[in-house]
């Protein structure tokens, strides 16, 4: 087969990305208003054909990515040094695609317009934008669950969304493309940070060439890429001894999405270890990074003019049920069996899940402090635990932890499992952003095939030695 080598993988994946883009013009998350002449909703026949083409292209991209990773893991001749070129070949076709696999970017534009128009973005949803307001066309394309939902994002991201609306006059297509440039910049930041940890092309393969990231960050324009990039760059600076600037970057990441705050705990681990350990070192680790990030949060809140309302909207997403949330599914099932109203039981199970996640995160941080696990790996595993036990889970959320695991342990068993999970989750949503039953069936099939592969091929760990143990 011609795709057995690196060059074949590169062009097979590029062809797949091109098919995903072409299919997206008929079956993507096209805007209800303001998409003419580029992005106009199509009739049922073209939509179906586009969805089939996009699915075939996605499968080619996944297969090319998978083969490329196996070649890297086996150290195949001629494979090293080509990851950046491969990334460009795979991401390039997606740059001019309509929004893919999600309509969230329309929420970003509408919320940026709300800030520009003087609306309380933390007190109301995009539905407050009237027909004559900037961002009204984008608001018309916001998914039903989010129309009346206040923004769950931090003020730093809303400033960026406001700038995009201001520069484009709220016109949908230019605003989407401008925010996509921001998404591409976030991928570049991830690449810089991952390369900084020195694990080579394999780390880039799992972190940046990952189809889950390409489809949802470049294609879907999700701000999770910016969160992950800032967070990982902050950890890299902290590992290099520049923990203040690292905390600043993580503070900026928190001002995009709040789960990035977990990274402050692991910067604190590094600070505590360098301070010599003991009670004084631990106190410094617990206080100083958080104080720096808190100053960044306060400054961003004042600069954006949105106030501190974001503190009260971090749980709004949890009110929307997503089938990938294990605690929400379990809580709903138990509530249906045990009570007339499943809501209270579901809420209790969700809270217990978050408590369990907090306990796991604390245990991983302690292990990192004692030198039993790499702090960056500990961050990645912590974020994955948080996602697994969160009351709301979207298929791109595991990217938060995946990029961190990839940076230091892509060749580990955890890296293999995350590769399987990424390949499966990319099928869960359709190009339109809908989640039909056959998306879950396709994801389940990939998981099953991946489980067989995991049993048959075990990559030897290629991680660097762990840091020295902390002082007693």
ZATORSE-357875 format. One record per residue (C-alpha): residue number from 0; residue in one letter; x, y, z. Coordinates in pm, 1 decimal. Layout:
<rs>
  num  residu        xx        yy        zz
  NUM       a         X         Y         Z
...
</rs>
This chain:
<rs>
  num  residu        xx        yy        zz
    0       x       0.0       0.0       0.0
    1       x     142.4     340.4     -98.2
    2       x      47.9     498.5     235.2
    3       x     284.0     280.1     434.7
    4       x     548.7     554.4     444.2
    5       x     545.2     908.2     585.9
    6       x     491.6    1078.2     251.0
    7       x     196.4     855.5     169.7
    8       x      39.7     931.1     509.3
    9       x      85.0    1303.0     454.3
   10       x     -96.3    1309.8     122.6
   11       x    -362.8    1060.9     223.4
   12       x    -446.8    1279.3     523.0
   13       x    -442.4    1594.0     310.1
   14       x    -687.6    1433.8      70.3
   15       x    -907.5    1338.4     362.7
   16       x    -900.5    1693.3     502.2
   17       x    -989.6    1829.3     158.1
   18       x   -1288.9    1593.7     139.2
   19       x   -1399.0    1700.6     489.4
   20       x   -1387.1    2063.8     377.8
   21       x   -1572.0    1999.5      51.2
   22       x   -1839.6    1799.8     230.5
   23       x   -1872.0    2075.3     487.2
   24       x   -1988.9    2322.5     222.6
   25       x   -2304.6    2114.0     190.7
   26       x   -2332.6    1948.3     531.9
   27       x   -2140.2    2169.0     775.9
   28       x   -2277.2    2391.4    1052.2
   29       x   -2390.3    2652.2     798.9
   30       x   -2537.9    2979.8     926.6
   31       x   -2911.7    3040.5     907.5
   32       x   -2849.5    3403.2     806.3
   33       x   -2553.3    3589.0     664.0
   34       x   -2379.2    3301.0     489.0
   35       x   -2439.8    3406.7     129.0
   36       x   -2288.1    3331.9    -113.4
   37       x   -2030.9    3098.6      43.7
   38       x   -2216.4    2917.7     316.0
   39       x   -2579.2    2866.4     223.3
   40       x   -2790.2    2584.8     372.2
   41       x   -2851.4    2315.1     110.7
   42       x   -3139.0    2085.9      22.0
   43       x   -3158.7    1738.3     174.3
   44       x   -2992.0    1559.7    -118.3
   45       x   -2674.7    1771.0    -127.2
   46       x   -2661.8    1766.6     253.3
   47       x   -2661.0    1387.1     256.4
   48       x   -2398.5    1366.6     -17.4
   49       x   -2183.3    1620.6     164.7
   50       x   -2213.1    1430.4     492.2
   51       x   -2105.9    1105.8     322.3
   52       x   -1810.4    1278.2     154.4
   53       x   -1704.9    1438.4     482.7
   54       x   -1731.1    1104.7     666.5
   55       x   -1515.5     932.2     406.2
   56       x   -1262.2    1214.9     423.4
   57       x   -1255.7    1199.4     801.4
   58       x   -1189.6     826.6     788.5
   59       x    -898.0     879.5     548.6
   60       x    -757.2    1145.1     782.1
   61       x    -789.8     916.6    1085.4
   62       x    -626.4     623.7     902.6
   63       x    -339.8     841.6     779.8
   64       x    -287.7     981.0    1130.2
   65       x    -296.6     636.4    1286.0
   66       x     -43.5     493.2    1043.5
   67       x     181.4     795.4    1087.3
   68       x     181.4     743.8    1465.6
   69       x     267.5     375.9    1432.2
   70       x     559.4     464.5    1206.2
   71       x     681.7     719.3    1460.3
   72       x     647.0     473.5    1748.1
   73       x     846.0     210.4    1559.6
   74       x    1114.5     459.9    1459.7
   75       x    1070.2     394.1    1088.3
   76       x    1342.2     519.3     856.6
   77       x    1282.5     865.7     712.1
   78       x     992.2     943.5     946.8
   79       x    1161.9    1197.7    1175.4
   80       x    1137.0    1570.7    1113.1
   81       x     826.2    1580.3     897.4
   82       x     552.6    1649.9    1150.6
   83       x     524.7    2023.5    1085.6
   84       x     492.2    1973.3     711.8
   85       x     231.0    1706.0     769.3
   86       x      41.1    1936.5    1003.2
   87       x      35.7    2209.3     738.7
   88       x     -86.8    1962.9     474.8
   89       x    -369.4    1838.6     697.5
   90       x    -478.4    2170.3     848.4
   91       x    -449.2    2377.5     529.1
   92       x    -766.8    2251.9     357.6
   93       x    -970.4    2327.8     671.7
   94       x    -881.9    2697.8     682.4
   95       x   -1157.8    2808.9     445.3
   96       x   -1415.1    2550.2     550.4
   97       x   -1744.4    2656.7     704.6
   98       x   -1777.9    2575.4    1074.6
   99       x   -1754.1    2199.1    1115.1
  100       x   -1902.5    1965.1    1375.4
  101       x   -2031.6    2251.5    1593.6
  102       x   -2214.8    2583.8    1576.7
  103       x   -2038.8    2722.1    1886.2
  104       x   -1849.2    2982.3    1686.3
  105       x   -2178.5    3163.2    1623.5
  106       x   -2218.6    3191.7    2001.1
  107       x   -1870.9    3343.8    2022.8
  108       x   -1958.9    3605.9    1761.5
  109       x   -2293.9    3683.0    1922.4
  110       x   -2136.2    3717.9    2267.5
  111       x   -1867.2    3945.7    2127.9
  112       x   -2143.2    4157.5    1974.9
  113       x   -2324.8    4164.8    2309.4
  114       x   -2014.6    4308.6    2476.1
  115       x   -1978.6    4565.0    2197.5
  116       x   -2346.3    4661.2    2219.0
  117       x   -2331.9    4697.9    2597.6
  118       x   -2543.3    4394.1    2692.4
  119       x   -2470.6    4194.6    3007.0
  120       x   -2312.7    3885.9    2853.9
  121       x   -2314.1    3710.7    3192.0
  122       x   -2679.2    3787.1    3257.8
  123       x   -2842.5    3699.9    2925.4
  124       x   -2792.8    3492.3    2612.4
  125       x   -2759.2    3581.5    2242.3
  126       x   -3137.6    3605.3    2207.2
  127       x   -3117.5    3965.9    2338.0
  128       x   -2967.2    4073.9    2004.6
  129       x   -3240.3    4223.0    1787.1
  130       x   -3256.8    4221.6    1405.5
  131       x   -3073.7    4552.7    1378.1
  132       x   -2793.8    4471.4    1622.2
  133       x   -2442.6    4368.4    1533.9
  134       x   -2415.1    3991.1    1558.3
  135       x   -2786.4    3934.7    1498.4
  136       x   -2716.2    3700.4    1204.8
  137       x   -2477.5    3495.8    1416.0
  138       x   -2729.4    3488.3    1702.2
  139       x   -2987.7    3338.6    1466.1
  140       x   -2755.3    3040.9    1411.1
  141       x   -2682.3    2970.9    1778.5
  142       x   -2794.5    2624.6    1888.1
  143       x   -3121.5    2606.1    2078.0
  144       x   -2963.1    2513.3    2412.0
  145       x   -2741.3    2820.6    2407.2
  146       x   -2976.6    3090.4    2280.2
  147       x   -3072.8    3206.5    2629.2
  148       x   -2762.8    3083.7    2813.0
  149       x   -2517.8    3340.6    2957.5
  150       x   -2157.0    3313.6    2841.6
  151       x   -1955.3    3052.0    3033.2
  152       x   -1629.8    3200.2    2900.4
  153       x   -1388.2    3434.6    3070.5
  154       x   -1353.9    3804.0    2984.4
  155       x   -1023.1    3759.1    2799.9
  156       x   -1191.0    3549.1    2534.8
  157       x   -1486.9    3785.8    2515.8
  158       x   -1243.5    4069.2    2445.0
  159       x   -1109.7    3869.8    2150.5
  160       x   -1460.3    3792.0    2028.1
  161       x   -1554.6    4159.5    2061.1
  162       x   -1248.4    4256.7    1856.2
  163       x   -1348.9    4010.9    1583.2
  164       x   -1697.4    4163.1    1566.7
  165       x   -1561.1    4515.7    1568.0
  166       x   -1317.4    4442.0    1283.2
  167       x   -1574.4    4261.2    1067.5
  168       x   -1885.4    4460.3    1152.4
  169       x   -2044.6    4139.8    1277.9
  170       x   -2060.2    3988.1     928.2
  171       x   -2077.1    3612.7     981.6
  172       x   -1829.9    3474.3     728.0
  173       x   -1545.4    3724.5     792.5
  174       x   -1595.7    3694.1    1168.6
  175       x   -1574.6    3313.4    1155.1
  176       x   -1260.9    3327.4     942.2
  177       x   -1099.8    3580.7    1176.0
  178       x   -1173.0    3363.6    1479.2
  179       x   -1032.3    3069.0    1284.1
  180       x    -704.9    3259.3    1252.7
  181       x    -707.9    3281.1    1633.0
  182       x    -766.6    2904.3    1644.7
  183       x    -472.9    2845.5    1409.9
  184       x    -261.7    3065.3    1635.1
  185       x    -361.0    2847.7    1929.2
  186       x    -246.6    2538.3    1739.3
  187       x      85.5    2712.2    1674.1
  188       x     113.6    2783.2    2047.9
  189       x      46.6    2416.3    2126.0
  190       x     316.1    2317.7    1876.1
  191       x     565.0    2559.0    2034.9
  192       x     493.3    2431.8    2384.9
  193       x     500.2    2064.2    2290.0
  194       x     830.1    2105.6    2104.8
  195       x     966.8    2284.8    2409.0
  196       x     932.2    1967.6    2613.6
  197       x    1162.0    1793.7    2365.7
  198       x     968.9    1477.1    2286.5
  199       x     991.8    1527.3    1909.5
  200       x     748.4    1447.6    1630.5
  201       x     567.4    1180.5    1828.2
  202       x     444.4    1436.2    2080.0
  203       x     327.0    1659.9    1795.1
  204       x     150.5    1361.3    1641.7
  205       x     -70.8    1305.7    1946.0
  206       x    -113.0    1672.2    2039.3
  207       x    -134.7    1876.9    1718.6
  208       x    -185.0    1634.1    1428.0
  209       x    -464.2    1467.9    1623.4
  210       x    -781.5    1464.0    1405.4
  211       x    -986.0    1553.8    1712.7
  212       x    -791.9    1878.8    1741.0
  213       x    -788.7    1949.6    1367.8
  214       x   -1162.2    1895.6    1328.7
  215       x   -1275.5    2075.5    1642.7
  216       x   -1017.5    2351.6    1686.6
  217       x    -933.7    2438.8    1324.6
  218       x   -1258.2    2320.0    1165.7
  219       x   -1494.2    2390.1    1454.7
  220       x   -1308.8    2703.1    1580.2
  221       x   -1345.2    2599.0    1943.9
  222       x   -1167.7    2811.4    2201.6
  223       x   -1048.5    2495.5    2379.5
  224       x    -739.1    2513.3    2158.5
  225       x    -653.9    2855.8    2299.5
  226       x    -713.7    2730.2    2653.7
  227       x    -487.6    2429.8    2600.9
  228       x    -215.8    2630.7    2426.4
  229       x    -192.1    2898.7    2694.9
  230       x    -203.4    2640.2    2970.8
  231       x      67.9    2417.5    2824.6
  232       x     288.8    2716.1    2740.1
  233       x     252.3    2832.7    3099.4
  234       x     362.5    2492.6    3229.0
  235       x     662.7    2496.1    2996.8
  236       x     774.5    2833.8    3131.7
  237       x     727.7    2709.6    3487.2
  238       x     932.7    2396.7    3417.0
  239       x    1206.3    2627.0    3286.1
  240       x    1198.6    2822.7    3612.5
  241       x     987.9    3118.6    3494.0
  242       x     687.7    3037.0    3705.4
  243       x     559.5    3397.2    3730.1
  244       x     519.3    3429.4    3353.6
  245       x     387.7    3075.6    3345.7
  246       x     120.4    3172.0    3597.7
  247       x      34.4    3476.6    3387.8
  248       x     -27.6    3255.6    3084.3
  249       x    -233.0    3010.0    3286.1
  250       x    -429.8    3304.9    3426.5
  251       x    -504.0    3406.7    3066.8
  252       x    -612.0    3047.9    2994.0
  253       x    -849.5    3059.6    3291.8
  254       x    -992.7    3378.8    3145.1
  255       x   -1086.2    3173.9    2840.1
  256       x   -1211.3    2859.2    3015.7
  257       x   -1197.6    2805.3    3389.2
  258       x   -1080.7    2437.5    3402.0
  259       x    -733.8    2564.0    3312.0
  260       x    -704.9    2665.1    3679.0
  261       x    -599.1    2304.7    3749.5
  262       x    -263.0    2393.1    3592.2
  263       x    -195.4    2641.0    3874.4
  264       x    -180.0    2351.2    4118.3
  265       x      98.2    2186.6    3918.8
  266       x     288.4    2512.0    3877.4
  267       x     254.6    2527.9    4253.7
  268       x     414.5    2183.4    4275.7
  269       x     715.0    2314.0    4082.3
  270       x     735.4    2625.8    4299.5
  271       x     713.7    2420.5    4619.6
  272       x     987.2    2182.2    4510.3
  273       x    1221.3    2464.7    4411.3
  274       x    1154.0    2633.6    4746.7
  275       x    1296.0    2329.7    4921.9
  276       x     974.4    2156.2    5015.4
  277       x     834.7    2145.7    5364.6
  278       x     547.3    2353.7    5496.5
  279       x     696.1    2680.8    5373.6
  280       x     754.2    2550.2    5022.2
  281       x     404.0    2401.7    5003.1
  282       x     254.6    2730.6    5123.9
  283       x     440.9    2918.3    4850.6
  284       x     323.4    2668.9    4590.2
  285       x     -36.7    2694.8    4698.8
  286       x     -47.6    3074.0    4722.2
  287       x     190.0    3240.3    4477.8
  288       x      78.6    3102.5    4136.8
  289       x    -285.2    3155.9    4232.7
  290       x    -212.9    3513.4    4340.0
  291       x     -48.9    3592.2    4005.4
  292       x    -332.8    3431.9    3810.1
  293       x    -586.4    3610.1    4030.0
  294       x    -429.5    3944.6    3942.8
  295       x    -453.6    3853.8    3573.9
  296       x    -820.3    3759.3    3617.2
  297       x    -898.7    4084.1    3795.3
  298       x    -722.3    4287.4    3529.0
  299       x    -899.8    4106.5    3244.7
  300       x   -1237.6    4150.6    3412.8
  301       x   -1184.4    4524.5    3453.2
  302       x   -1034.8    4570.8    3107.1
  303       x   -1320.4    4387.7    2935.4
  304       x   -1579.2    4595.9    3117.4
  305       x   -1784.6    4282.7    3182.2
  306       x   -1719.7    4279.7    3554.9
  307       x   -1690.1    3960.1    3755.8
  308       x   -2011.3    3801.5    3636.1
  309       x   -1811.1    3511.7    3491.1
  310       x   -1771.7    3379.2    3845.7
  311       x   -2145.0    3304.7    3849.9
  312       x   -2176.8    3142.1    3507.9
  313       x   -1922.2    2861.7    3535.1
  314       x   -2191.1    2606.7    3614.6
  315       x   -2448.2    2706.4    3350.7
  316       x   -2321.1    2450.5    3100.4
  317       x   -2385.5    2173.1    3351.8
  318       x   -2757.7    2235.2    3322.6
  319       x   -2745.6    2108.0    2962.7
  320       x   -2740.0    1727.7    2947.0
  321       x   -2474.4    1575.8    2722.8
  322       x   -2468.2    1198.4    2674.0
  323       x   -2089.6    1179.6    2712.0
  324       x   -2112.4    1285.4    3077.7
  325       x   -2097.5     968.1    3285.2
  326       x   -2215.7    1137.6    3603.4
  327       x   -2509.5    1305.0    3429.8
  328       x   -2614.2     980.0    3264.8
  329       x   -2582.0     785.4    3590.6
  330       x   -2762.5    1055.9    3788.1
  331       x   -3047.2    1070.3    3538.4
  332       x   -3083.4     691.0    3540.2
  333       x   -3082.4     671.3    3921.6
  334       x   -3317.5     966.2    3949.3
  335       x   -3562.7     808.6    3709.3
  336       x   -3556.7     483.5    3907.8
  337       x   -3568.3     631.9    4257.4
  338       x   -3773.0     951.5    4235.6
  339       x   -4056.5    1119.6    4051.0
  340       x   -3827.5    1410.9    3972.8
  341       x   -3481.2    1290.3    3864.8
  342       x   -3330.8    1640.5    3887.1
  343       x   -3221.5    1641.9    4254.4
  344       x   -3070.9    1292.3    4234.8
  345       x   -2886.9    1384.8    3915.8
  346       x   -2748.8    1699.2    4081.5
  347       x   -2618.1    1497.4    4378.3
  348       x   -2442.9    1247.4    4151.1
  349       x   -2288.5    1532.6    3951.1
  350       x   -2154.1    1692.2    4270.0
  351       x   -2013.2    1359.7    4388.6
  352       x   -1839.8    1324.9    4053.1
  353       x   -1676.0    1664.6    4092.9
  354       x   -1567.6    1575.4    4447.2
  355       x   -1413.1    1252.7    4317.2
  356       x   -1234.6    1449.0    4045.3
  357       x   -1100.4    1692.8    4305.2
  358       x    -969.6    1402.4    4513.7
  359       x    -795.8    1248.1    4212.5
  360       x    -641.2    1582.2    4117.9
  361       x    -512.5    1632.1    4473.6
  362       x    -363.3    1281.3    4475.0
  363       x    -187.7    1338.1    4141.9
  364       x     -51.6    1673.0    4260.9
  365       x      84.8    1509.5    4574.4
  366       x     249.7    1234.7    4368.7
  367       x     404.5    1501.4    4147.4
  368       x     533.8    1685.9    4453.7
  369       x     689.8    1365.4    4586.0
  370       x     861.3    1306.8    4250.6
  371       x     663.0     996.3    4160.9
  372       x     508.5    1140.2    3845.8
  373       x     604.1    1412.7    3600.5
  374       x     406.7    1728.6    3693.0
  375       x     306.4    1786.0    3330.8
  376       x     181.1    1428.5    3303.0
  377       x       2.1    1479.6    3634.5
  378       x    -172.0    1785.1    3488.3
  379       x    -279.2    1591.5    3180.8
  380       x    -420.5    1303.1    3383.5
  381       x    -591.9    1547.9    3620.5
  382       x    -769.1    1725.9    3336.6
  383       x    -878.6    1394.0    3188.8
  384       x   -1018.9    1291.4    3527.6
  385       x   -1202.1    1622.4    3552.5
  386       x   -1353.5    1572.4    3207.1
  387       x   -1452.8    1212.5    3279.1
  388       x   -1637.1    1314.3    3596.8
  389       x   -1774.1    1649.0    3478.9
  390       x   -2151.3    1718.1    3460.0
  391       x   -2107.6    1828.0    3096.8
  392       x   -1872.4    1666.2    2846.4
  393       x   -1823.3    1747.9    2480.3
  394       x   -1610.2    1526.2    2252.9
  395       x   -1334.4    1787.8    2225.2
  396       x   -1292.8    1837.2    2602.2
  397       x   -1036.0    1552.8    2637.3
  398       x    -800.9    1767.6    2429.3
  399       x    -726.9    1970.5    2746.3
  400       x    -545.9    1677.1    2901.8
  401       x    -434.8    1506.0    2582.5
  402       x    -195.0    1784.8    2481.4
  403       x     -27.8    1770.4    2823.0
  404       x       7.9    1391.2    2819.0
  405       x     138.1    1410.9    2461.4
  406       x     402.0    1666.3    2557.1
  407       x     581.3    1433.1    2797.5
  408       x     443.8    1079.4    2752.5
  409       x     303.9    1029.2    2403.3
  410       x     479.1     694.7    2374.2
  411       x     330.0     560.3    2696.3
  412       x      27.9     336.5    2744.6
  413       x    -171.5     646.3    2835.2
  414       x     -74.6     798.3    2500.7
  415       x    -197.7     491.4    2317.3
  416       x    -529.1     497.0    2501.7
  417       x    -574.5     866.5    2423.5
  418       x    -502.4     797.1    2057.3
  419       x    -782.1     539.5    2051.2
  420       x   -1016.6     774.2    2237.6
  421       x    -940.0    1062.5    2000.6
  422       x   -1002.0     848.5    1692.3
  423       x   -1338.0     739.6    1835.1
  424       x   -1464.3    1075.3    1961.8
  425       x   -1404.0    1246.8    1629.5
  426       x   -1699.5    1047.4    1490.0
  427       x   -1945.6    1139.8    1764.7
  428       x   -2070.4    1460.8    1602.3
  429       x   -2167.1    1514.1    1240.5
  430       x   -2033.3    1804.9    1029.3
  431       x   -2359.1    1987.1    1102.4
  432       x   -2293.8    1963.5    1475.1
  433       x   -2576.9    1717.2    1535.4
  434       x   -2520.1    1396.5    1733.0
  435       x   -2730.6    1118.1    1574.4
  436       x   -2727.0     761.2    1701.4
  437       x   -2501.5     641.4    1421.9
  438       x   -2230.3     882.4    1539.0
  439       x   -2220.5     700.0    1871.2
  440       x   -2227.4     367.0    1686.7
  441       x   -1927.9     468.4    1474.6
  442       x   -1742.1     588.1    1784.0
  443       x   -1818.9     258.6    1958.6
  444       x   -1688.2      61.1    1662.1
  445       x   -1362.5     256.9    1661.0
  446       x   -1328.4     202.8    2036.2
  447       x   -1373.7    -171.5    1989.3
  448       x   -1115.8    -186.0    1711.0
  449       x    -884.2      29.0    1919.1
  450       x    -917.0    -206.0    2215.5
  451       x    -807.5    -495.8    1996.1
  452       x    -511.7    -291.3    1874.3
  453       x    -414.6    -198.2    2230.6
  454       x    -395.9    -566.5    2322.7
  455       x    -182.6    -652.2    2021.3
  456       x      61.9    -361.1    2021.0
  457       x     221.2    -212.9    2331.7
  458       x     458.4      79.0    2287.3
  459       x     754.1      85.5    2525.6
  460       x     765.6     395.8    2738.1
  461       x     995.5     666.8    2607.2
  462       x     951.0     917.9    2885.3
  463       x    1241.9    1105.6    3033.8
  464       x    1342.7    1019.3    3391.8
  465       x    1122.3    1162.3    3660.8
  466       x    1247.8    1463.5    3855.0
  467       x    1426.4    1402.4    4181.6
  468       x    1214.7    1348.1    4488.5
  469       x    1112.3    1649.8    4686.1
  470       x    1287.6    1720.3    5013.3
  471       x    1124.4    1568.2    5318.1
</rs>
